[in-house]
Amino acid sequence: MPPIGQAVAEPSFEDREVEAEYTLEYPVICPCCDQVIKVVEVVRLLRTKVHFTSTLPRRGRMIVCPSCNKVLSAELAGFA
């Protein structure tokens, strides 16, 4: 734990932990950076604070471009 008054550094994009990688059946172009994407990364979402009784899920997943780290519009189905 850092001393009182000292800020804790947030992890950078390079330090983040990817939950999963998915290889695409066919390469696609990222709409944000125009790079060819052959693999997408899945990052977990964790609800950390809510000020009301929430019916929203406590966790989820986002799919991001491995080149520019922008959120992609995609679907992951069949999670058990």
C-alpha positions as CSV (number, residue, x, y, z in Angstrom):
1,M,0.0,0.0,0.0
2,P,1.5,3.4,-1.0
3,P,2.0,6.1,1.7
4,I,-0.9,8.4,2.4
5,G,-1.2,11.1,-0.2
6,Q,0.8,9.2,-2.9
7,A,-1.0,8.4,-6.1
8,V,-1.2,4.8,-7.3
9,A,-0.2,4.4,-10.9
10,E,-2.8,3.0,-13.3
11,P,-1.7,0.1,-15.5
12,S,-0.8,1.2,-19.0
13,F,-2.3,-0.5,-22.1
14,E,0.9,-2.5,-22.4
15,D,0.6,-3.8,-18.8
16,R,-3.1,-4.8,-19.1
17,E,-4.0,-8.4,-18.9
18,V,-6.0,-9.8,-21.8
19,E,-8.5,-12.4,-20.7
20,A,-8.6,-14.2,-24.1
21,E,-7.6,-14.0,-27.7
22,Y,-9.7,-15.1,-30.6
23,T,-8.4,-15.8,-34.1
24,L,-10.8,-14.6,-36.8
25,E,-11.9,-17.0,-39.5
26,Y,-11.1,-14.3,-42.1
27,P,-8.9,-11.2,-41.6
28,V,-10.8,-7.9,-41.3
29,I,-9.9,-4.2,-41.3
30,C,-10.2,-2.3,-38.0
31,P,-12.7,0.6,-38.5
32,C,-10.6,2.8,-36.2
33,C,-7.0,2.3,-37.2
34,D,-7.4,0.7,-40.7
35,Q,-5.0,-2.2,-39.7
36,V,-5.7,-5.7,-40.8
37,I,-7.0,-7.7,-37.8
38,K,-6.4,-11.5,-37.6
39,V,-6.8,-11.8,-33.8
40,V,-9.1,-9.9,-31.4
41,E,-8.5,-9.5,-27.7
42,V,-11.2,-9.9,-25.0
43,V,-10.9,-7.8,-21.9
44,R,-13.1,-8.3,-18.7
45,L,-15.3,-5.7,-17.3
46,L,-15.9,-5.6,-13.5
47,R,-18.5,-3.4,-11.9
48,T,-16.7,-1.6,-9.1
49,K,-19.2,0.9,-7.8
50,V,-22.9,1.5,-8.0
51,H,-25.0,4.0,-6.0
52,F,-28.3,2.3,-6.5
53,T,-29.8,-1.2,-6.6
54,S,-28.7,-2.4,-10.0
55,T,-30.1,-5.1,-12.2
56,L,-27.2,-4.8,-14.5
57,P,-24.6,-7.6,-14.6
58,R,-21.6,-7.5,-12.3
59,R,-19.2,-8.4,-15.0
60,G,-19.0,-8.5,-18.8
61,R,-16.5,-8.6,-21.7
62,M,-15.3,-6.2,-24.3
63,I,-13.7,-7.0,-27.6
64,V,-10.8,-4.7,-28.6
65,C,-8.5,-4.2,-31.5
66,P,-5.0,-5.5,-30.6
67,S,-3.4,-2.6,-32.6
68,C,-5.2,0.5,-31.4
69,N,-7.0,-0.9,-28.3
70,K,-10.4,0.6,-29.5
71,V,-13.6,-1.3,-28.6
72,L,-14.9,-3.2,-31.6
73,S,-18.5,-4.1,-32.3
74,A,-18.7,-7.8,-32.1
75,E,-20.5,-10.7,-30.5
76,L,-19.3,-13.5,-28.3
77,A,-21.9,-16.3,-27.9
78,G,-21.9,-19.6,-26.1
79,F,-20.1,-18.6,-22.9
80,A,-20.8,-21.2,-20.3
